Amino acid sequence: MRVVSHPEADQELEAAALWYEERQPELGDDFLHEFECTLRRIVDDAGALA
């Protein structure tokens, strides 16, 4: 399965990561990591249902 994101969604994700990073070092990276893990679980679960 292929995931396609809207450019504005990509910008919002980056802005959110920067916001977290400004509050605490490495928190932005943690946020992006969790986002990627969650997206991967969604894709994996969707593939199991196909």
Helices and strands as residue ranges (DSSP letters): H 7-23, H 27-49
